Amino acid sequence: QVQLVESGGGLVQPGGSLRLSCAASGSIFSGNAICWYRQAPGKQREWVASISSGGTTTYVSSVRGRFTISRDNAKNTVYLQMNSLKPEDTAVYFCNKPASAAMWPWGQGTQVTVSS
């Protein structure tokens, strides 16, 4: 059973930074595109960023230039560096495969709260 574990969230002031990590049981990330998603209170889960197996990255327009997704296949970990955070970035953040793929069971996510 694949287990995804997201971590690194917290409370940060507007303009601050956080680095999220997504770890998985077993060497499952290698060869797979991995995405970050987020779900704000009362809203549907939305895609935030993707990184292909070869390292190509894409972002939703609202975070482009502020967030950076990266991966370390040796550590079986994907990261999301979030800079210049805004209150509208407040959400629970999750990682998984692209929605077009057979997704793994969702992890618990990590809460990011941007507030002064």
SULBEL-V295730 format. One record per residue. N is the residue number from 1. RES is the residue in one letter. SS is DSSP state (A for helix, B for strand, O for the rest). PHI is phi in radians with two decimals (NA if undefined). Layout:
N,RES,SS,PHI  N,RES,SS,PHI
This chain:
1,Q,O,NA  2,V,O,-1.26  3,Q,O,-2.16  4,L,B,-1.81  5,V,B,-2.23  6,E,B,-1.70  7,S,B,-2.65  8,G,O,1.81  9,G,O,-1.26  10,G,B,2.91  11,L,B,-1.72  12,V,B,-2.47  13,Q,O,-1.35  14,P,O,-0.93  15,G,O,1.61  16,G,O,-1.42  17,S,O,-2.32  18,L,B,-2.53  19,R,B,-2.14  20,L,B,-1.60  21,S,B,-2.18  22,C,B,-2.25  23,A,B,-2.00  24,A,B,-2.35  25,S,O,-1.32  26,G,O,1.40  27,S,O,-1.55  28,I,O,-1.76  29,F,O,-1.34  30,S,O,-1.01  31,G,O,1.55  32,N,O,-1.98  33,A,O,-1.27  34,I,B,-2.21  35,C,B,-2.15  36,W,B,-1.87  37,Y,B,-2.22  38,R,B,-2.55  39,Q,B,-2.34  40,A,O,-1.51  41,P,O,-0.96  42,G,O,1.32  43,K,O,-2.14  44,Q,O,-1.33  45,R,O,-1.11  46,E,B,-2.21  47,W,B,-1.29  48,V,B,-2.00  49,A,B,-2.79  50,S,B,-2.37  51,I,B,-2.36  52,S,O,-1.34  53,S,O,-1.09  54,G,O,-1.61  55,G,O,1.76  56,T,O,-1.26  57,T,B,-2.03  58,T,B,-2.44  59,Y,B,-2.44  60,V,O,-1.18  61,S,O,-1.05  62,S,O,-1.20  63,V,O,-2.05  64,R,B,-1.05  65,G,O,1.59  66,R,O,-1.98  67,F,B,-1.88  68,T,B,-2.36  69,I,B,-1.70  70,S,B,-2.59  71,R,B,-2.49  72,D,B,-2.25  73,N,A,-1.13  74,A,A,-1.09  75,K,A,-1.70  76,N,O,0.94  77,T,B,-2.41  78,V,B,-2.09  79,Y,B,-2.07  80,L,B,-2.37  81,Q,B,-1.50  82,M,B,-2.04  83,N,O,-2.02  84,S,O,0.85  85,L,O,-1.13  86,K,O,-2.12  87,P,A,-0.96  88,E,A,-1.25  89,D,A,-1.46  90,T,O,-1.07  91,A,B,-3.12  92,V,B,-1.60  93,Y,B,-1.82  94,F,B,-2.25  95,C,B,-2.15  96,N,B,-3.10  97,K,O,-1.26  98,P,O,-1.07  99,A,O,-1.11  100,S,O,-1.37  101,A,O,-1.79  102,A,O,-1.32  103,M,O,-1.31  104,W,O,-1.42  105,P,O,-1.01  106,W,O,-1.20  107,G,O,-1.41  108,Q,O,-1.43  109,G,O,1.39  110,T,B,-2.31  111,Q,B,-1.42  112,V,B,-2.05  113,T,B,-2.16  114,V,B,-1.96  115,S,O,-2.76  116,S,O,-1.65
